[in-house]
Protein backbone atom coordinates (compact mmCIF):
# COMPACT_ATOMS: atom_id res chain seq x y z
CA UNK A 1 0.00 0.00 0.00
CA UNK A 2 0.98 3.67 -0.24
CA UNK A 3 1.53 3.82 3.52
CA UNK A 4 3.88 0.81 3.34
CA UNK A 5 5.90 2.37 0.53
CA UNK A 6 6.28 5.70 2.31
CA UNK A 7 6.98 4.12 5.68
CA UNK A 8 4.01 5.89 7.29
CA UNK A 9 1.48 4.19 9.49
CA UNK A 10 -2.06 3.63 8.19
CA UNK A 11 -5.20 4.21 10.26
CA UNK A 12 -6.25 0.56 10.04
CA UNK A 13 -2.81 -0.43 11.37
CA UNK A 14 -3.29 1.89 14.35
CA UNK A 15 -6.69 0.28 14.93
CA UNK A 16 -5.14 -3.20 14.89
CA UNK A 17 -2.33 -2.20 17.23
CA UNK A 18 -4.73 -0.94 19.90
CA UNK A 19 -7.12 -3.86 19.21
CA UNK A 20 -9.89 -1.51 18.14
CA UNK A 21 -12.57 -1.53 15.46
CA UNK A 22 -12.81 1.04 12.67
CA UNK A 23 -15.98 3.11 12.37
CA UNK A 24 -15.58 3.21 8.59
CA UNK A 25 -12.98 1.71 6.26
CA UNK A 26 -13.68 4.50 3.75
CA UNK A 27 -13.00 7.22 6.35
CA UNK A 28 -9.89 5.36 7.44
CA UNK A 29 -8.63 5.40 3.84
CA UNK A 30 -9.30 9.12 3.54
CA UNK A 31 -7.33 9.96 6.70
CA UNK A 32 -4.55 7.54 5.72
CA UNK A 33 -4.28 9.42 2.40
CA UNK A 34 -3.64 12.61 4.38
CA UNK A 35 -0.89 10.87 6.36
CA UNK A 36 0.72 9.52 3.17
CA UNK A 37 0.61 13.01 1.64
CA UNK A 38 2.47 14.43 4.64
CA UNK A 39 -0.51 16.36 6.02
CA UNK A 40 -0.92 17.04 9.73
CA UNK A 41 -3.18 14.47 11.40
CA UNK A 42 -3.88 14.48 15.12
CA UNK A 43 -4.81 11.51 17.33
CA UNK A 44 -7.24 12.29 20.14
CA UNK A 45 -7.08 9.89 23.06
CA UNK A 46 -9.27 9.81 26.18
CA UNK A 47 -7.86 12.07 28.96
CA UNK A 48 -4.89 12.80 26.75
CA UNK A 49 -5.99 15.48 24.32
CA UNK A 50 -3.26 17.94 23.43
CA UNK A 51 -3.96 21.08 21.44
CA UNK A 52 -1.08 22.66 19.55
CA UNK A 53 -1.85 26.18 18.29
CA UNK A 54 1.01 25.98 15.80
CA UNK A 55 -0.50 23.04 13.93
CA UNK A 56 -3.62 23.04 11.75
CA UNK A 57 -4.53 19.41 11.28
CA UNK A 58 -6.24 18.30 8.11
CA UNK A 59 -7.46 15.12 9.71
CA UNK A 60 -8.23 13.73 13.16
CA UNK A 61 -8.26 10.17 14.48
CA UNK A 62 -10.58 9.93 17.47
CA UNK A 63 -10.10 6.98 19.81
CA UNK A 64 -13.02 6.49 22.21
CA UNK A 65 -15.32 3.78 23.54
CA UNK A 66 -18.33 6.16 23.49
CA UNK A 67 -20.99 5.50 20.87
CA UNK A 68 -22.24 9.09 20.83
CA UNK A 69 -19.72 11.91 20.97
CA UNK A 70 -20.84 15.51 20.57
CA UNK A 71 -18.44 17.53 18.46
CA UNK A 72 -18.45 21.17 17.38
CA UNK A 73 -16.29 23.00 14.86
CA UNK A 74 -14.69 26.33 15.79
CA UNK A 75 -13.07 28.43 13.08
CA UNK A 76 -10.25 30.57 14.51
CA UNK A 77 -10.17 34.07 13.04
CA UNK A 78 -6.44 34.27 12.37
CA UNK A 79 -6.08 34.80 8.62
CA UNK A 80 -5.15 38.23 7.27
CA UNK A 81 -5.69 38.82 3.56
CA UNK A 82 -3.61 41.38 1.73
CA UNK A 83 -5.13 42.48 -1.57
CA UNK A 84 -3.77 44.40 -4.51
CA UNK A 85 -5.63 45.02 -7.75
CA UNK A 86 -5.83 47.16 -10.83
CA UNK A 87 -8.26 50.07 -10.73
CA UNK A 88 -11.94 49.42 -11.46
CA UNK A 89 -12.13 45.64 -10.95
CA UNK A 90 -15.66 44.31 -10.55
CA UNK A 91 -16.47 43.00 -7.08
CA UNK A 92 -18.08 39.59 -7.50
CA UNK A 93 -16.54 38.80 -10.87
CA UNK A 94 -12.92 39.15 -9.77
CA UNK A 95 -12.26 40.22 -6.16
CA UNK A 96 -14.65 37.74 -4.53
CA UNK A 97 -13.71 34.96 -6.93
CA UNK A 98 -9.99 35.65 -6.44
CA UNK A 99 -10.35 35.47 -2.66
CA UNK A 100 -12.34 32.23 -2.85
CA UNK A 101 -9.87 30.59 -5.21
CA UNK A 102 -6.86 31.62 -3.09
CA UNK A 103 -8.52 30.14 0.00
CA UNK A 104 -9.56 26.94 -1.77
CA UNK A 105 -6.01 26.25 -2.99
CA UNK A 106 -4.87 26.00 0.64
CA UNK A 107 -8.03 24.35 2.03
CA UNK A 108 -8.82 27.45 4.12
CA UNK A 109 -12.22 28.65 5.31
CA UNK A 110 -13.60 32.11 4.53
CA UNK A 111 -14.92 32.01 8.12
CA UNK A 112 -11.35 32.25 9.43
CA UNK A 113 -10.58 35.57 7.72
CA UNK A 114 -9.96 38.19 10.40
CA UNK A 115 -9.13 41.22 8.27
CA UNK A 116 -8.67 42.30 4.69
CA UNK A 117 -5.90 44.83 4.04
CA UNK A 118 -4.92 46.99 1.10
CA UNK A 119 -2.80 50.05 0.31
CA UNK A 120 -4.02 53.61 0.91
CA UNK A 121 -4.13 54.22 -2.83
CA UNK A 122 -6.95 51.66 -2.99
CA UNK A 123 -8.89 53.04 -0.02
CA UNK A 124 -11.69 54.13 -2.34
CA UNK A 125 -11.61 51.05 -4.58
CA UNK A 126 -15.26 49.96 -4.79
CA UNK A 127 -14.43 46.33 -5.50
CA UNK A 128 -12.36 45.89 -2.35
CA UNK A 129 -14.75 47.91 -0.16
CA UNK A 130 -17.80 45.97 -1.36
CA UNK A 131 -16.03 42.62 -1.01
CA UNK A 132 -15.08 43.31 2.60
CA UNK A 133 -18.71 44.28 3.31
CA UNK A 134 -20.06 41.14 1.62
CA UNK A 135 -17.69 39.00 3.66
CA UNK A 136 -18.36 41.08 6.79
CA UNK A 137 -14.63 41.52 7.41
CA UNK A 138 -12.75 44.54 8.69
CA UNK A 139 -10.97 46.47 5.94
CA UNK A 140 -7.57 47.84 7.00
CA UNK A 141 -5.88 50.54 4.95
CA UNK A 142 -2.07 50.47 5.03
CA UNK A 143 -0.09 53.60 4.15
CA UNK A 144 2.62 53.49 1.50
CA UNK A 145 5.00 55.02 4.04
CA UNK A 146 4.60 51.97 6.25
CA UNK A 147 4.90 49.61 3.29
CA UNK A 148 8.24 51.20 2.38
CA UNK A 149 9.60 50.08 5.76
CA UNK A 150 9.07 46.38 4.96
CA UNK A 151 8.87 46.11 1.17
CA UNK A 152 12.48 44.95 0.84
CA UNK A 153 11.41 41.70 2.55
CA UNK A 154 9.35 40.76 -0.48
CA UNK A 155 9.84 40.27 -4.19
CA UNK A 156 8.72 43.51 -5.78
CA UNK A 157 8.27 45.14 -9.17
CA UNK A 158 10.04 48.26 -10.37
CA UNK A 159 7.10 48.92 -12.71
CA UNK A 160 4.70 48.91 -9.76
CA UNK A 161 7.05 51.17 -7.78
CA UNK A 162 7.07 53.73 -10.58
CA UNK A 163 3.29 53.65 -10.70
CA UNK A 164 2.38 53.90 -7.01
CA UNK A 165 5.61 54.48 -5.07
CA UNK A 166 5.99 51.01 -3.55
CA UNK A 167 7.20 47.82 -5.23
CA UNK A 168 4.60 45.44 -3.75
CA UNK A 169 1.20 45.67 -2.08
CA UNK A 170 -0.56 42.48 -1.00
CA UNK A 171 2.25 40.88 1.04
CA UNK A 172 3.30 43.92 3.10
CA UNK A 173 -0.35 44.85 3.66
CA UNK A 174 -1.13 41.37 5.03
CA UNK A 175 1.93 41.46 7.27
CA UNK A 176 1.35 44.99 8.58
CA UNK A 177 -2.33 44.31 9.34
CA UNK A 178 -1.40 41.23 11.38
CA UNK A 179 0.10 40.79 14.85
CA UNK A 180 3.40 39.93 13.14
CA UNK A 181 3.54 36.55 14.89
CA UNK A 182 2.97 33.93 12.27
CA UNK A 183 3.73 33.03 8.68
CA UNK A 184 2.54 33.39 5.11
CA UNK A 185 0.42 30.54 3.81
CA UNK A 186 0.21 32.23 0.42
CA UNK A 187 2.71 34.88 -0.60
CA UNK A 188 1.12 36.00 -3.82
CA UNK A 189 -1.88 34.37 -5.47
CA UNK A 190 -2.47 36.04 -8.84
CA UNK A 191 -5.91 36.06 -10.41
CA UNK A 192 -7.27 38.26 -13.21
CA UNK A 193 -5.51 41.50 -12.34
CA UNK A 194 -5.50 41.06 -8.57
CA UNK A 195 -3.14 39.54 -6.02
CA UNK A 196 -4.05 37.89 -2.72
CA UNK A 197 -1.59 37.22 0.10
CA UNK A 198 -2.63 35.13 3.11
CA UNK A 199 -0.90 35.57 6.47
CA UNK A 200 -1.70 33.17 9.30
CA UNK A 201 -1.36 34.71 12.76
CA UNK A 202 0.01 32.55 15.55
CA UNK A 203 -1.71 32.52 18.93
CA UNK A 204 1.60 31.87 20.68
CA UNK A 205 2.64 34.49 23.23
CA UNK A 206 6.29 33.61 22.79
N, C-alpha and C positions, 0 to 999 in steps of 0.2 A: 504494500500500500504506500501512498504518498508519505504517510507519517513514518513508516519504516525506512524509506529511502532517505528522508531528511533527518532521521534520528530524533524526531520529536514524538512525544507520547500522544496517543489518540484517546478520545473521551471514553470509548468502550474499554480500552485497556485500564484506564483509571477505575472504571466501574468494576472490572474484574478483580483488580488488586485490592479494593476495599470490600469485595464480596457484595456488591450492590446490584441493583437492577435498573436499567435505563428506562426513563420515561418514554423516550422516542428515539429509535435508531436514526430517523431522518434528522432530528435536531442534533443528535450526537455527531452526525456526519458534517452538518453545517458548522458546528463549533470547532470540530477537528480541522476543517478547512481553514478556519481563521488561524489556528495554531500553526498549521503547515505553512501558511503565508506569512508567518512572523508577526501576526497581530497580537495585541495585548489581550489576554484572556485571564480572568480572575477566577479563583475557586473559593466559594463561600462555604465555610464549615460551621457547624453549630458551636456557639460560644467562642468562636475563633475568627471573627470577621474583622478584617483589617482594611481600612480605607486609605488609599494613597492618593493625595490630591494632585500628584505629578503625573498620574497615569490615567488615561481615558481608555478603559477597556472596550473592545468591540464585541466581546462575548463574555458570558458568565456561566460557570458550572456551579450549580447549587446542590449541595449534599445535605439532605434532611430526611428524617423518617416521618415527617408530617404530610398528610395527604393534601390538606388545604393550607396554602401559604399566601397571605395577602402581600402583594407587592405594589409599589407605586413608583412612578418614574419622576425624577426631578431633573430639570434642565438647568444647569448652572449658567448664569449670565456672565460669561467671561471671555466673549469674543468681540474684538474691536475690528470693525471694517474700515479700511481706508479706501476712498474712492477718488479716482481722477477720470475726467471725461472731456470730450470735445464739446464745445458750446452748442446748445440747442438739442441735445439728445432727448428723444421721447421717453417718458417715464416707464410705462409697462413694456414697451417693445424692446428696450435695451437695458436700462438701469436695473429694473426688477429681474429681468431674465438673466442678466450678467451676474447679479448677486446670487440668484438661485443656482445657477450652473457652477459658480465658484464653490458654493457650499456643498453641492452634491458630489463634486469631485473628491472631496475630503470626508464624505459621510458626516457632515455637520448639520445640526438643526438650526433653522432660522430662529427658533425660540431661544437659543443661547446667545444671540447677538445682544450685546450690552449698549454699544454706541456705534454710530456711523460718523466718520470724520472726513473732511475734505479741506482744501486750501481756501483761504479768504477770497481769492479771485472767483471762486465758485459759490460764494455765499448766497448769491441770488439765482443760482441755477435751478430752474423749476423742476427738472427731472430728479435731481438729488433731493430737493426739499420735499417733493411729493412722495418720493419713494420712502423717505424716513417716516413720513406721516402714515403712509399705508402700512408700514411694518411696525408702527408705533414705537420707534426707537429714537433716542436722543441724537440730534445732529450737532456735532462739535465742529466748529470752524477753527482751523489752525492757520496762524499768520505765516507769511513767507519768511519773515524775520526769524521765527523759531525753526522753520524748516531748514534754513541756511546753517543752523548750528549742528544739524545731524545728517544733512544730505550726503556728506562724504562717506557715510557708512553704507550707502546703497549705490547700486549701479544706476547712473543717471544718463541723461541725454543733453548734449550741448544745444541741440535744436530747441528742446523744451525750455532750457535755461534762457535762450535768447528771446523766446516768446513770453515767458511769464516771470523770469528772474530766479527760478529755482530749477534744478536739473531733474527732480523727481517729485511726485505728489503722494501717491497712495501709500507707499511704505512709511515715509516719515510721518504722515498724518495718523496712520494706525498706531505707530509707536508712541507719538506724542499725546495721543488721546487715551493711552493706556496707563496702567500703574507702573509700567517699565519693568515689571517682574514677570517674565514669561518668555515666549518665543513666537516666531512666525510659523504658522502652519502653511500659509501661502504667501510668497513674497510678491508675486505680480501675476495675477490671472488676467489675461487680455481677452476682451470680447467686444467686437463691433464698436471700436472707438472709445472704449472705457477700460479702466484697469481696476482690479479689486485686490487689495492686500488684506490678509486675515491674521491678526495677532491674538494669540491665546494668553490671557493673563493667568499667572500662577497665584494660588491662594496661600502660598507659603509666606511666612513672616520673616524667613531668613534673609 
